[in-house]
Amino acid sequence: MLLYLIASLGCPLLANAVTRLPRSPRDFRTNTTAHLIFNSVSSLLQHWPNTIYRNGHTFVPCTLPAHTLLYHSRPNFTPPPSPEFFALDMDHAYIFCSQAPCVMYTYMPKRELKLGYFDGTSAAVLEGPRDLQDIAFNGRFVPRDEYDPWVHARSMCVWAKRVGLDGIARMEPSFEVIVCNIESDLELVSSHELVYHQTMIFPGQPIPRGPNTTTTTSPQHRNTPYFPGPTIPVYPPPPGWQGPQRTFPDVAFESIRAGMWHNRFPGESRLVLDYSGIVSAYDESYTSLVRARKRRKVGRREDRLEGISMGDRERLKSEMESVLVRGRALGGAVVDWRWVLQDMVDRYAGRLEDLRYLLRRSDLGHEEIVARARQKVLVMLTPFMGLPQSKPPIANTKDQQPLQKDPDDDWLARIYHTCAKHPTVEFARRRTLTTQETRLANSIDVVQAAICSSLTDVWAEAFGSGDKPLLAREMMVRWKAEVEELMGWLDWHVWVKCDPPCGPGFQCVLATWPWGVETGDEDIGPVCRDELSGDVF
């Protein structure tokens, strides 16, 4: 690491400060899951990161306020029975208007609904995104070829009733709510027959099954029984219709676009999360999962829960149920944890990205890059950089003129320790925290300390770099490696983007289940797509 080369730089400050720094930056990034918990929790209810990381590891109690609009479309004039799937965005519900009549039902909760939210692309039929749900209420990991969404929904509602929930919130192209008792919990606002999109399904033909229909073994409905596929326009348009109808690819793309309204913070804000009850399967106390991840040696996108031991499975299920039975902690969470997390992302994400870009540049000289990088690190450390206490001047033996004073040996360590302590977390720890809040506070502490360690490590060299032009290239190479390792470890979703940005008329999109995602192993992008081209399959 950088500090091993300090002696060769001839800077008294750095040479004496080495032993006062706690650990090398790499130590903070080793044998920990704090960054995974931080990443998961800071991404809750945001479409973009939960599309990148489909295999969710987080369960959160949440509520849906009374009078929030919910949408459900079906090919008949009979209101949906319980349980049923409801979209929070109409464009999502409209996907299912692949058969005449297309009846759009709009409901709203009569009261605040108590829900449980599973993160990731948790409504996908793929096995990984369902792992945590399988642990909660299926008793086993259900293979894809055995998965039936309606059997799953009924099992979900049996469990929900036992733990005091009215339903479950999940994500696919956009966010949905499975309501277990429509009759008692929802009020019908309206039902309208809408213009259907192009379809090959004629009235009277079998359609994707619902909870009260006879199970079918038809191959075309076996794996994705509640999603129509690409269609061929063989069924005539509505009487009196002129011109082309909407195509299914267009409808599918717009459902993804509706999900993308919630891409970034604050995400799907109609659902209200209880941060005092966040359960994470990334917690290091679930040791069988820690060992399983080490054995598999895969990236976070491939993380699964299938390697969990029976004991850890029961403890994880028990923790999910205990936060629900306990209910919202007295007075709610001690602090607004989502803003603590987002403040850290806001403060460092763009600045670290700028620093990485600078250190990668080949069109500037090494000395200029080092000088600019020094200023960028100074900006990030300024809130924590107290005044140094100058050391006594050292006389020059030749002319007896005092040399420039150096900061005291502890200055660098003080910068680090001030930076590494998040004041809101320090405040929260003086209150009574739930087990789940303590876990979250610990993850914030580790991530904050890791960032601060890297920055002070670079600053140790950068502070006196102006009079060392011959070492500029070596410093630049080391800083670049440190910044890239840190950013790779943090793995924040805000750094996943279309580069260069998309032009007018195009959207930066990820492969979003069920389109462009068959096995879950596909490249997710991102790519720029024309929202009118229908190129979503």
Secondary structure, 3 states (H helix, E strand, C coil): CHHHHHHHHCCHHHHHHHHHCCCCHHHHCCCCCHHHHHHHHHCCCCHHHHHHCCCCCEEEEEEECCCCCEEEEECCCCCCCCCEEEECCHHHHHHHCCCCCEEEEEEEECCCEEEEEECCCCCCCCHHHHHHHHHHHHCCCCCHHHCCHHHHHHHHHHHHHHHCCCEEEEECCCEEEEECCHHHHEEEEEEEEECCCCCCCCCCCCCCCCCCCCCCCCHHHHCCCCCCCCCCCCCCCCCCCCCCCCCHHHHHHHHHHHHHCCCCCCCCCCCEECHHHCEECCCCCCHHHHHHHHHHCCCHHHCCCCCCCHHHHHHHHHHHHHHHHHCCCCCCCCCCHHHHHHHHHHHHHHHHHHHHHHHHCCCCCHHHHHHHHHHHHHHHHHHHCCCCCECCCCECCCCCCECCCCECCCHHHHHHHHHHCCHHHHHHHCCCCCHHHHHHHHHHHHHHHHHHHHHHHHHHHHCCHHHCHHHHHHHHHHHHHHHHHHHHHHCCHHHCCCCCCCCCCEEEECCECCECCCCCCCCCCCEEEECCCCCCC
